[in-house]
Amino acid sequence: MDLARVTDSAREGNVAKLHDETARHHGDAQAIEYHGRTLTHDELQAESSRFAGGLADLGIEPGDVVLQYLPNCPPYLIGALGAFKAGAIVSPVNPQYRKRELTYQLEDTEATAVLTHEALEPFLEEALAEIDWDPIVISVGTEADGDENDVHAFEDVRGEETFVERADDDVALLPYTSGTTGKPKGVQLTHRNFRAQTFSVLSQEGAIDDEDVRSLVWLPLYHITGFTHTAWQPLVRGGSVYLRSAANWDGDAAMELIEAEGITHYVGVTAMYVDMINSEAFGEYDLTSLESAGEGGAKMSVAVQEEFEAVAGVDMAEGYGLTETNGATHSQSGSTFGLRHGTIGQPTRMTEAKIVDSSGETVPVGEEGELLVRGPQVMKGYHGMPEATERAFTEGGWFRTGDIARRDADNYYEIVDRKKHMINSAGYNIYPSELEELLAEHEAVAEGAVVGIPDERRNEVPKAYVVTGPGVEPGVDVTREEIKDFFLDNVASYKHPREVEFIDELPRTTSGKIQKYKLEGGDEGSTERDESGDE
């Protein structure tokens, strides 16, 4: 997108106006591909505008919440853009959620409507039975008549092309934090937040022509990285998104699609890259069309990055962001001195960042502290949680990320660990990520996680959970004592895990982040802040 040609009217108010600009300049270009089905930008514009009219006809008013409980598919994007145009708030829901999680989000948002898929209707019905009002239900794939059973077919929800203006500070998107350590919270992302993030990222993109941007969207659209970075930004730019369901991930199919369609942009979690690398066909596919490859979720090891880069011929640009920041606050793309593996790059355009100690004072270069960020993409607050919102910000408006970081003399930042995951052992600060990176170097280990466990003498001590590699039998091919000795040979003695436990797999959220509270034996509702959707 040429930001210079964005009209004054599109620089404020309803963020949906940005796609108006796209359709004016790229109307005939492909916008969405889904298993052979395609939509142009003109068609996306018309369908979403008519869906907005259909929502209005059903009684949806500006500021009402529409839950989107469905997998990656064209109606997801038509629905979201249409809801924006209707002045509604979109609240994305993980399609793997069932009664308990669904009921929580329905009640917390007081949703007026739910856009779902016929395959998910039985789970939605269970949740609806738990609440005391009847949201409007719109379902993809159903042939139901809303007059008969209160379910409206998505294709039938169409009216006059509609657009409702909104203020910059009105909420556009209400995603919920992923619940890795605590109770999920609704994150209020405004139209200003979305516009600022869009302009910030697109101003740092390379010289590739807009219509040549082809983004493979296999990350779930309910996730902030999946929606904001892999779908919304390429669409607004005038490019095309290739949608695939996150539940049907297939590494070989992804590589085949990259080669066949000349995919230029791809973001995946570490497990996706590992699946591709471990495929017997890795190296046989031509992945050189990729102009950009990124990672969303947990930090990726340098070894995985380098192996993928060697075959794909693309430099993997790391970045950093949270649900609360609508995605990226830092990126290696556009950084002054290029890519530096192991860092998250420099702050993105319009973003301020600093690292502070426990008293709130800025620490010197090279020293560790909590990362604070400030910028126009940072959330308005937590929905219905004024006290949590107040705790999340300093008096100066800096958002507390909860991450421990350091920066170098060139202003490149590195995430050391989560503040809440830091282990305080007899006065020593131990960062689990350091031990996890070391653990991954052991030849018998596929992956691992380190958490703090109570210790009467030292307050806390590290415990390692280990997933062994293929064909490696715990207790036979590798023992707990061997793992402990490996740590003692490589790090200071106070850091080494006092306990080692072999497990089949690490508990994760569907966006790939490790749920450490389950390893710590904690209660989901026991902490105040949540580990949000890292970029």
C-alpha positions in Angstrom: 0.0 0.0 0.0 1.3 3.4 -0.9 0.6 5.2 2.3 1.0 8.6 0.6 -2.2 8.0 -1.4 -4.4 7.0 1.6 -7.1 9.6 1.7 -7.6 11.9 4.7 -10.9 10.3 5.5 -9.3 6.8 5.8 -6.7 8.2 8.3 -9.3 8.4 11.0 -12.5 6.7 12.2 -13.6 3.2 11.1 -10.5 1.2 10.1 -12.6 -0.7 7.5 -12.1 2.4 5.3 -8.5 1.1 4.6 -10.0 -1.7 2.6 -12.1 0.8 0.6 -8.7 2.3 -0.5 -7.5 -1.2 -1.4 -10.6 -2.0 -3.5 -10.3 1.3 -5.3 -6.7 0.6 -6.5 -6.7 -3.3 -6.6 -10.3 -4.2 -7.1 -9.7 -6.9 -9.8 -6.8 -8.5 -8.0 -7.3 -11.7 -6.0 -7.9 -11.1 -2.3 -8.6 -14.6 -0.9 -7.9 -18.2 -2.0 -9.4 -21.1 -0.2 -8.9 -24.6 -1.6 -9.5 -23.3 -5.2 -12.2 -20.8 -4.4 -11.2 -17.2 -4.9 -12.5 -13.7 -4.2 -11.3 -10.4 -5.6 -10.9 -7.3 -3.6 -14.0 -5.9 -5.2 -16.0 -9.1 -4.3 -14.7 -9.0 -0.7 -15.7 -5.3 -0.5 -19.2 -6.0 -1.8 -19.8 -9.1 0.3 -18.6 -7.5 3.5 -20.7 -4.4 2.9 -23.8 -6.4 2.2 -23.1 -8.6 5.3 -22.9 -5.4 7.3 -26.3 -4.5 6.0 -27.6 -8.0 7.0 -26.3 -7.5 10.5 -28.1 -4.2 10.8 -31.3 -5.8 9.5 -31.0 -8.4 12.3 -30.8 -5.6 14.9 -27.0 -5.4 15.4 -26.2 -1.9 16.5 -22.8 0.0 16.7 -20.9 -1.2 19.7 -22.6 -4.6 19.9 -20.2 -7.6 20.2 -20.2 -10.3 17.5 -18.3 -13.4 18.5 -16.5 -15.2 15.6 -16.4 -18.9 16.5 -15.3 -20.6 13.3 -12.2 -21.9 11.7 -10.1 -20.2 9.0 -12.3 -19.7 6.0 -13.5 -16.9 3.7 -16.6 -16.1 5.8 -14.2 -15.3 8.7 -12.7 -12.4 6.9 -16.0 -11.4 5.2 -17.6 -11.5 8.6 -14.9 -9.5 10.4 -14.8 -6.8 7.8 -18.6 -6.7 7.6 -18.9 -6.4 11.4 -16.4 -3.5 11.4 -18.5 -1.8 8.7 -21.6 -2.3 10.8 -19.9 -0.6 13.7 -19.8 -3.8 15.7 -17.0 -5.2 17.8 -15.5 -8.5 16.7 -14.5 -10.9 19.4 -12.6 -13.9 18.0 -13.0 -17.3 19.7 -10.8 -20.3 19.4 -12.8 -22.9 17.4 -11.4 -25.6 19.8 -13.3 -24.0 22.7 -16.1 -26.0 24.2 -18.9 -25.2 26.7 -16.8 -23.9 29.6 -14.6 -21.6 27.6 -17.4 -20.5 25.3 -19.7 -19.7 28.2 -17.0 -17.5 29.8 -16.5 -15.4 26.7 -20.2 -15.1 25.9 -20.9 -13.9 29.4 -17.8 -11.6 29.6 -18.6 -9.9 26.3 -22.4 -10.0 26.6 -22.3 -10.9 22.9 -25.3 -9.8 20.8 -24.5 -12.3 18.0 -22.3 -15.3 17.2 -20.9 -16.1 13.7 -20.1 -19.9 13.7 -19.9 -23.0 11.5 -22.4 -25.8 11.3 -19.8 -28.3 12.6 -19.5 -26.2 15.8 -23.2 -25.6 16.4 -23.6 -28.5 18.9 -20.8 -27.0 21.1 -22.3 -23.5 20.9 -25.7 -24.8 21.8 -24.3 -26.3 25.0 -22.8 -22.9 26.0 -25.9 -20.9 25.0 -27.9 -23.1 27.4 -25.8 -21.7 30.2 -26.6 -18.0 29.7 -29.8 -16.1 30.2 -30.2 -14.3 26.9 -30.4 -15.4 23.3 -27.7 -14.1 21.0 -28.4 -14.1 17.3 -26.7 -17.1 15.7 -25.3 -17.0 12.2 -23.9 -20.2 10.8 -21.7 -21.0 7.8 -22.8 -24.1 6.0 -26.2 -24.4 7.6 -29.4 -24.3 5.5 -31.5 -23.3 8.5 -34.1 -20.6 8.4 -33.7 -18.2 11.2 -37.4 -17.8 11.5 -37.7 -21.5 12.4 -34.8 -22.3 14.8 -33.1 -19.0 15.5 -30.1 -20.0 13.4 -29.5 -17.8 10.3 -27.6 -19.1 7.3 -24.5 -17.0 6.7 -25.2 -16.7 3.0 -28.7 -15.3 3.7 -27.5 -12.5 6.0 -27.2 -9.8 3.4 -28.8 -6.4 3.1 -28.1 -3.0 1.6 -24.4 -2.1 1.4 -23.8 -0.5 4.8 -21.1 1.5 6.5 -21.2 3.0 10.0 -18.6 5.5 11.0 -16.8 5.0 14.3 -14.5 7.1 16.4 -10.8 6.4 16.6 -11.1 5.4 20.3 -14.0 3.0 19.7 -13.2 -0.7 20.2 -12.9 -2.7 16.9 -11.5 -6.0 18.1 -11.9 -7.8 21.4 -9.6 -10.8 21.4 -9.0 -12.8 24.6 -5.6 -13.5 26.1 -4.6 -17.1 25.6 -4.8 -18.3 29.2 -1.3 -19.8 29.6 -1.1 -18.7 33.2 -4.3 -17.2 34.2 -7.9 -16.3 33.5 -8.3 -14.9 29.9 -9.0 -11.2 29.6 -10.7 -9.3 26.9 -8.2 -6.9 25.2 -9.8 -3.7 23.8 -8.1 -2.9 20.5 -9.5 0.3 18.9 -9.8 1.5 15.4 -6.8 3.8 16.0 -4.8 0.8 17.3 -5.5 -1.1 14.1 -4.7 1.7 11.8 -1.5 2.6 13.6 -0.3 -1.0 13.6 -1.1 -1.3 9.9 0.7 1.9 8.9 3.7 1.0 11.1 4.2 -2.5 9.6 3.5 -1.6 6.0 5.9 1.4 6.1 8.7 -1.1 6.9 7.8 -3.6 4.2 10.1 -4.2 1.2 9.7 -3.1 -2.3 7.6 -6.0 -3.5 4.5 -4.8 -5.5 1.3 -4.9 -3.5 -0.6 -7.3 -5.8 2.4 -9.7 -5.8 2.0 -10.2 -2.0 0.8 -13.8 -1.4 0.4 -14.7 2.3 -0.1 -18.2 3.5 -2.5 -18.1 6.5 -2.2 -21.3 8.4 -2.1 -19.7 11.8 -5.5 -19.5 13.3 -7.3 -16.2 12.6 -8.5 -15.9 16.2 -4.9 -15.4 17.1 -3.7 -11.8 16.9 -0.7 -12.7 14.7 -2.8 -14.8 12.4 -5.4 -12.0 11.9 -3.4 -8.8 12.1 -0.1 -9.8 10.4 -0.8 -12.7 8.1 -4.3 -11.7 6.9 -5.4 -8.1 7.6 -2.1 -6.4 6.5 -1.6 -8.3 3.3 -5.3 -7.7 2.4 -5.1 -4.0 3.1 -1.9 -3.8 1.1 -3.7 -5.2 -2.0 -2.3 -8.7 -1.8 -3.9 -12.1 -1.5 -4.3 -14.5 1.4 -4.3 -18.2 1.1 -6.5 -19.6 3.9 -6.1 -23.0 5.4 -7.6 -24.4 8.6 -5.1 -24.4 11.5 -6.7 -27.8 12.7 -5.6 -29.4 9.4 -1.9 -28.4 9.5 0.3 -30.4 7.1 3.9 -29.5 6.6 4.2 -31.2 3.2 1.0 -29.5 2.0 2.3 -26.1 3.2 5.6 -26.5 1.2 3.7 -27.8 -1.8 1.4 -24.7 -1.7 4.4 -22.3 -1.2 6.0 -23.8 -4.4 2.8 -24.0 -6.5 1.4 -20.5 -5.7 4.6 -18.6 -5.3 3.8 -17.7 -1.7 5.8 -14.6 -0.6 4.9 -14.2 3.0 4.6 -16.9 5.7 4.4 -16.8 9.5 4.2 -20.0 11.5 4.9 -21.3 15.0 8.1 -23.2 15.8 6.3 -26.6 15.5 5.3 -25.8 12.0 8.8 -25.1 10.9 10.1 -28.2 12.7 7.5 -30.3 10.9 8.6 -29.0 7.5 12.3 -29.5 8.3 11.6 -33.1 9.6 9.7 -34.0 6.4 11.5 -36.5 4.2 10.6 -34.2 1.3 12.2 -31.1 2.8 14.7 -29.8 0.3 12.7 -31.2 -2.6 10.2 -28.3 -2.7 11.2 -24.9 -4.1 10.6 -22.4 -1.3 12.6 -19.6 -2.8 9.5 -17.5 -3.6 9.4 -16.5 0.1 10.3 -12.9 0.6 9.5 -13.0 4.3 9.3 -15.8 6.8 8.5 -15.2 10.5 7.6 -16.9 13.7 4.6 -16.2 15.9 4.4 -17.7 19.4 7.3 -19.1 21.4 10.8 -18.2 20.7 12.4 -20.2 17.9 15.9 -21.8 18.3 18.7 -20.5 16.1 19.3 -24.1 14.8 15.8 -24.3 13.4 16.0 -20.9 11.8 19.3 -21.6 10.1 18.2 -25.0 8.7 15.0 -23.5 7.2 16.9 -20.5 5.8 19.5 -22.7 4.1 16.8 -24.5 2.1 14.3 -21.7 1.6 16.9 -19.1 0.8 15.1 -16.5 2.9 16.3 -14.7 6.0 13.9 -15.3 8.9 13.0 -12.0 10.6 12.2 -12.3 14.3 9.9 -9.9 16.0 7.9 -9.4 19.2 4.5 -8.4 20.2 1.5 -9.2 22.4 -2.2 -9.4 22.1 -2.3 -6.1 24.1 -0.2 -4.4 21.5 -2.1 -5.7 18.5 0.9 -7.6 17.3 4.4 -6.2 16.7 6.2 -3.7 18.8 9.7 -4.9 17.7 10.9 -6.4 14.4 14.1 -7.2 12.6 12.4 -6.1 9.4 13.3 -2.5 8.8 15.9 -2.5 11.6 18.9 -0.2 11.0 21.6 -2.9 10.8 19.6 -5.8 9.3 18.8 -9.1 10.9 20.4 -10.3 14.1 19.4 -13.8 15.1 18.6 -14.2 18.8 17.2 -10.6 19.0 13.7 -9.3 18.3 15.1 -6.3 16.4 14.4 -2.7 17.1 11.2 -1.0 18.0 8.8 -0.6 15.1 7.8 2.8 13.7 5.8 4.9 16.2 6.8 2.6 19.1 8.8 3.6 22.2 10.5 1.0 24.3 12.6 0.9 27.4 13.9 -1.5 30.0 13.5 -0.8 33.7 14.5 -2.3 37.0 12.2 -3.1 39.9 12.0 0.5 41.0 11.1 1.7 37.5 14.4 3.2 36.6 15.8 2.7 33.1 18.7 0.3 33.2 22.0 0.8 31.3 22.7 -0.9 27.9 23.3 -4.6 28.3 21.6 -5.0 31.6 18.4 -6.9 32.2 15.0 -5.6 33.3 11.3 -5.5 32.4 10.5 -4.4 28.9 8.0 -1.5 28.7 6.4 -0.2 25.5 4.3 2.8 24.5 2.7 3.5 21.2 -0.6 4.1 19.3 -1.1 0.4 18.7 -1.2 -0.4 22.4 -4.6 -1.5 23.7 -7.2 0.8 25.3 -7.4 -1.6 28.3 -8.9 -4.8 29.6 -12.6 -5.3 29.0 -14.5 -4.8 32.3 -11.3 -4.9 34.3 -10.3 -1.4 35.4 -8.0 -2.5 38.1 -6.1 -4.9 35.8 -5.8 -2.1 33.3 -4.4 0.2 35.9 -1.8 -2.4 36.9 -0.8 -3.0 33.3 0.3 0.6 32.7 2.7 3.0 34.5 1.6 6.5 35.3 3.4 7.7 32.1 1.3 5.4 29.9 4.0 2.7 29.4 2.6 -0.8 29.1 4.2 -3.4 31.3 4.9 -6.4 29.1 6.0 -8.8 31.9 9.0 -9.8 29.8 12.6 -9.6 30.9 14.8 -8.1 28.2 18.1 -6.4 27.4 19.2 -4.2 24.6 22.6 -3.6 23.0 24.3 -0.4 21.9 22.6 -0.5 18.5 19.1 -0.6 20.1 18.4 -4.2 19.3 16.4 -5.9 22.0 16.6 -9.5 23.2 13.9 -11.2 25.3 15.5 -13.1 28.2 12.4 -14.6 29.8 8.9 -13.9 31.2 9.1 -11.9 34.4 6.6 -14.2 36.1 8.7 -17.3 35.1 11.9 -16.0 36.6 13.1 -18.3 39.4 14.4 -16.7 42.5 16.7 -19.3 44.1 18.5 -18.2 47.3 18.7 -14.7 45.9 19.9 -15.8 42.5 17.7 -14.8 39.4 17.5 -17.9 37.1 15.9 -17.5 33.7 14.2 -20.7 32.5 14.8 -19.8 28.8 18.5 -20.0 29.2 18.2 -23.6 30.6 15.6 -24.6 28.0 17.9 -23.5 25.2 20.8 -25.5 26.7 18.4 -28.5 27.1 17.5 -28.4 23.4 21.2 -28.9 22.6 21.3 -32.4 24.3 21.2 -35.1 21.6 18.6 -37.2 23.3 16.2 -34.2 23.8 13.4 -33.1 21.4 12.3 -30.2 23.6 11.9 -29.3 27.2 10.6 -26.7 29.7 12.0 -25.5 33.0 9.9 -24.1 35.9 10.5 -23.2 39.5 9.2 -25.4 42.2 9.1 -24.6 45.9 12.1 -25.4 48.1 12.2 -24.9 51.8 15.8 -23.8 51.9 16.3 -21.9 48.6 12.7 -20.6 48.1 12.6 -22.0 44.6 14.7 -24.4 42.5 14.5 -25.3 38.8 12.8 -28.4 37.6 13.2 -29.7 34.0 10.5 -31.4 32.0 12.0 -33.4 29.1 10.5 -34.7 25.9 12.9 -37.2 24.4 13.7 -37.4 20.6 12.4 -40.2 18.3 13.5 -43.6 19.3 15.0 -42.4 22.6 13.6 -44.3 25.6 13.7 -42.4 28.9 15.5 -44.3 31.7 17.2 -46.5 29.1 18.8 -44.4 26.4 19.0 -41.3 28.7 18.5 -41.0 32.4 17.6 -38.2 34.8 21.1 -38.2 36.2 22.6 -37.8 32.7 20.4 -34.7 32.2 21.4 -33.2 35.5 25.1 -33.9 34.8 24.7 -32.2 31.4 23.5 -29.0 33.2 26.2 -29.2 35.8 28.8 -29.4 33.0 27.4 -26.3 31.2 26.0 -23.8 33.7 26.7 -22.6 37.2 25.7 -25.1 39.9 22.9 -22.9 41.4 21.1 -23.0 38.0 21.0 -26.7 37.4 17.6 -28.4 37.8 17.3 -30.3 41.0 14.5 -32.5 39.5 14.1 -33.9 36.0 10.8 -35.5 34.7 10.3 -37.2 31.4 6.9 -36.5 29.7 5.4 -37.4 26.4 4.6 -33.8 25.3 4.6 -30.3 26.7 1.1 -28.8 27.4 0.5 -25.9 24.9 -2.1 -23.5 23.9 -3.4 -23.8 20.4 -1.1 -20.9 19.3 1.9 -22.9 20.4 2.9 -21.4 23.7 3.8 -23.7 26.6 1.3 -23.6 29.5 3.7 -23.5 32.3 1.1 -23.2 35.0 0.2 -26.8 34.2 3.8 -27.9 34.8 4.0 -25.8 38.0 0.8 -27.4 39.2 -0.9 -24.0 39.5 -4.5 -23.0 39.2 -5.6 -21.2 35.9 -7.2 -18.5 37.9 -4.2 -18.0 40.3 -2.3 -15.2 38.5 -3.3 -11.7 37.6 -1.6 -11.3 34.2 -1.6 -13.6 31.2 1.1 -14.5 28.7 -0.4 -13.0 25.6 0.0 -13.8 21.9 3.7 -13.2 21.4 4.8 -12.2 18.0 
